[in-house]
Amino acid sequence: MQNTGVSRRTFAQTIAAGAALASIPRIALAAATKRVSSTGLVRLSANENPYGPSLKAMNAMTEALQAAPRYPDELTEALCADVAKFHNVSCDEVLLGDGSSDILRLVASAYGGAGKKLVMADPTFEAIGHYAQTNGTEVVKVPLDAAFAHDLDKMRSADIVYICNPNNPTGTITPKARIREFIAAVPQSTTVLVDEAYHHYANSADYESVMPLVMTTPNLIVARTFSKIYAMAGVRAGYCVAKKSVINKLSATQQWDAMNVVALAGARASLADSEHVITGRRHNDETKKWLVAQMKAAGYEVLPSETNFVMIDVRREVKPLIGSIREHGVHVGRLFPAMPHHLRVTIGRPEEMARFVDAFKASMA
């Protein structure tokens, strides 16, 4: 028998430690996070939620460690049922994934390949383009239009169309009417994947989820993640909703048990905690508004953002600036070649954004 190095006593101690963590008041956890961020590197580079999962999710994930010896079959069925109920679909129209990036990979695999073409915006979230290229799919990048929305009129001819809305890295949206018209107009032989990772942060009246269209659109796939508003980026949990035939095709190449028991338990608790979503949106909106005002007062334009990050036009090559800001202890977004003068910054806690503003001004000087 293989020696895992974990005794019954060690495992029990791990469970006890996790239970103790879950019992720490939320304010204490927040204070601990604040102390770390004020003394070390401020991470504003990956569009993460700095406030962490809800306390209900933290407790659920800690308790889920007790199920570590078991395969996650029952929890998988339970989360699938929860997601289906949440979106008013059936469970066989839901596919869970190891983060929504797992969904993107499966779509590239199932509908791409040699002789196939994927069309995506430039810039947008790059993952599906990477996955598609590895299996021989032709990847065509279409520049965003003047309003930094997807130029859908130039994205019609493809086997797969990827639409990230709200878009990463710009934070902008493509108006709901244009997306509806596009989905209705493309042939059913074209698979349309709409990535709604930042759905919960969008406030614009010109934005809407296309999730309801799935039931009447056989070639539409809508992906969601627990990484952003639910703050589970490090746990990895996501899903998509589509017609049963599409779900079957995607799941045919997915690994078994794609989500572990901790991720499943945390996702279930997060989905049920609507108050955490409301609170997270409020924190993000307030801090983003403050940051935008600071940037505009300093003379810099910020793209209209419906996400938990912003794009700032720094009017110079951004790559040296990224390095300079990091030297001041703040890690911001990477260079996006299509927008070499724009800096992407995640919305962190107020004290983290204050450190960013100081670092930004010092670097620009």
N, C-alpha and C positions, 0 to 999 in steps of 0.2 A: 504493500500500500504506500502511495506517495506521501511523504511527510510535508505537510503544508506549513509547519512551524506555528500553527495557531492552536493553542490548547482550549479546552472548554472554559477554563478560568479566564484566559485572555479574551476569548470571545465575549464572555459575560461582562468583563470589565469594559470592553468596547461599547456594548449596549448601554451599560450604566453611564459611561461618559457621554454618549449621545443623548441619553435621557436628561442628564444634567444640563447639557447645552440647551436643550429644548425648553428647560424650565427657567432659563435666564430671561428676565423681563426684556421686552423689545427695546426699551429705551437704553438698556445697558449694552445690547448688541450694537445699537446705533452709535453710542458713545465710543465703543471700541473701534468701530469702523472709522469714526471721525479722527480718533487719535492716530490711527495708522496712516490715514490719508494726509494728515497735516505734518507728518514727520518723514514720510517716505515719498516714493514716486507717485504722483497723481496720474491715474490711468484714465485718460479720456480718448482712447483710441479705437475702441471696439464696439461702441454703441451698447454698452452693458448698462443694466439698471443698478445704480449704486446703493439702492435701499434694500436690496435682497428680497428673497421670497417672503410670502406672508407667513405669519406665525403658525397658521393652520398647516401650511405646506411644510414648514420646518418640522413641526411635530409629526406630521404624517410620514415624512421621509425618515425621521429618526426611528419611528416605530417599525417602518418597513425593513429595517435591518434584521429584525427577528425572522423575516421571511427569506433571508439570504440563502439558506440551504435549499430552497425550493425554486423550481422554474416558475417564470412569471405568468403562467397561463391564465389563472383566475383574474389577476390584476389587469392583464391585457384585455380580457373580455369586459371587465368592469369599466375601464377607461374608454374603450371603444363605445360602449353603451352610453356613457356620459357625454362624449363628444357628439354622438348621433342625436341624442335628445337635445343637446344645446343648439344644434343647427337644424333640428326638425328633419332629419334624414334617417335612413336605416343603418344598422351597424355594418352591413356589407357595402356601404357607400363611404366608408371611412377607412383610411390606412394610417396606422401609427408609425412614427419613424424616430430614429436616433437623431433628433433635431430636424428642422425642416430642410436642412442641407441634404439629409438622407433622402427626402422626397425628391429634391432636385436631381440627385444622382440617379434615382430610379427612373425618372421621366427621361433623362438623357439616354439611359440604357435601353428602355423599352421602346422609345419612339425615334431614337437616333441610329447612327451607324453609317457605314460607307454608302454614299449616294444620297444621304439625307442632309437636310439643312436646318440649322437652328438660327433664328433671328432674335437678337437681343439689343437693348439700348446701349449707348456708349456716352457716359459711363453708367453702369448699373452694378448690382452684386455679381461678382465674377464666377461664382462656384459652378453654375450649370454650364457655362462656356468651357471651363476647365474639364468637367466631366465629359462633355460632348466631344471635345477634341481627342480625348484619350481613346474613344471608340471609333474614330474616323469620321465623325460628323463634321460637315462644313459649318463653320460658325461665322455669321455675318453680323457685324456691329453697325447699328444705325445711330448716328448722333442725335441727341435730344434736340427738340426744337428750341426756338428763341425763348420760350417760357420755361424751359427745362422740363418739359413734359415729353412722354414717349411720342415720337413722330410715327403714329400708327399707320398713316397712309403709305409709308415706305417699308412696312413690316408685314405685309400681307402674304407675300410669296415665300412660304416655308413649310417644313414638316412640323416644326415646333416653334411657337412664338412664346418668348418669356417676357412677362410684364411684371415688374416690381413696383407695387403701388400701395402706399407711398414709396418713392424710389430711394434706394441707397446707392450712391453716397450723397445725393443732392438734397434729400429731405422733401422734395417737391412732389406734387401729385399730378396725375393725368386725369382731366375732368371726367366725371362719371358718365356723362352723355356720350363722350367720344369712345370710351371703353365699351359701353353697351352696344353702340353702333358697330364697332369693330368686331366684337364677338358674334354679333348677329350676321355679319357680312362674310366672314371667312368661311371657306368650305369645310365640311365636316372631316375632311382628310387632314386638316391642319389642327394639331393639338395646341390648345392655348393654356399655358400655365400662368396663373396669376399668383404672385407671391405677396401675401398680406402680412408679412412679419411685423410691420409697424402699424397695423390697422388700429390698435387701441389708442394710439397717440393722435390720430387725425381728428381735427375739429372743423375743418372747412366744410361749408355747405355744398361745395362742389365735389366732395368725395363721398363714395359709398362702397361698401363691400359688394363684390359680385357673387358672394356665396349663394344667395337665393337663385341665381341663374343656373346653378349646376343641375337642378332638377329638370330643366328644359333644354339643356345644352350638352349633348353627349360627348363633345370634344373639349370640354372645359374641366380644368383641374384647379382647385384653389388650395394653396398651402398656408398653414399657420404655424407659429412657433410658441413655445413657452419661454424662450430665451430673453424676450424684451420686457414687456410690461410685467410678466410673471417672475422675471429675474432668476431664471433657471438655466442660464447660458452654460454654466459649468456642469450641469446635470445631464443635459442633452435630452430634449423631448420636443416632438413636433408631430404634425399630422397633415393629411390632406383629405379633401372631400371631392368625390367625383362619382360618376355612374358606376354601377357594379362591374360592368365589363372592363372599365378602365382600371378599377381597383384590382381586379383579378390579374390584369396584365402587369401592373406594377409589382404586385406582391409575388409574382412568379419568380422574380430574381432577387427578392429581398432576403436577407439572412433571417433565420428563425430567431424569435425572441429578440427583436431589434431594440426593444426598450427593457431596461432592468427594473427590478422591483422598486428601487428608490425613486427613479424617475417617474414610474407609473403612479406611485402613491402621491408624490409631490404634484404631478400634473392634475390628478383627480381633485386634490384639495384646492389647488389654485383655481381651477375652472369653476369651483363652487363658491369662491370668495370674491364676489363682485365688489365688495367694499375696498379690497386691496387695489383693484384696478382703478377705482375712482380716486383713491388717495394718490396712487402713483401718477396718474394723469395730472392731478393738481400740482403736485411737487414739480413735475417736469415743466408744466406750462409756466408756473411762476418763475422758476429759475431761468428758463429759456428766455422769457420776456425781459428779465433783468440783463442777461448776457447780450441780447440783441441791442438793447438800449445803450449798453456800454460800448459796443462796437460802433454803433452809429454815431455816438457822441465823439468817438475817436476818429470818425471820418471814413469808416469802412462799411461797405454794403454786405448784407447778409441775405442769402436766398430765403424766400418764404419756406419755412419748415413745418411739416406736419408729422414730425418724428421726434425722437429723443436725441437729436444731434443737429448741428447747423453747419452750413458751408459759408465760409467768409471769403470774400474777394479781397486778397491782400495786395493785388496790383503789382506783384513781383513773382519771381520763381519761388515756389513754395518749398521745395525740397531743402534748401539751406535753412529756411525758417523753422522747419520741423525739427531739425537737428539742434538749432539754437534754443528752441523752447524746451527741448528735452534736457539740455544742459542746465536749465533752471528747475529741473525736477518735475516737469509735466510732459507726459507722453500723449501726443495727439495723433490724429489719423495720418495714414500714409499718403504718398503722392498718387493721384489719379491722373494718368497721362493725358486724358481728354480735357482735363481742367487743371492745367499746370500752375495757375495763379490762385487756386481756391484751397482753403484749409478746412478740413472736416474736424469738428470738435464735438465729442459726446457731451451731453448735458449731465453733469455730475451733481453732487451736493453743492449748496451755496458756497461753502468754504473752499471747495475744490475749484469752483468757477472763479472765485476771487483770486486764487493762486494762478489760474490760467491767465486771467486778465493782466496780472502783474508780470508774468513771464512773457506774455505776448507783447506788451508795451516795451519791456526792456529789450526784447529781441528785435523789435521793429526799429527801436532807436539806434 
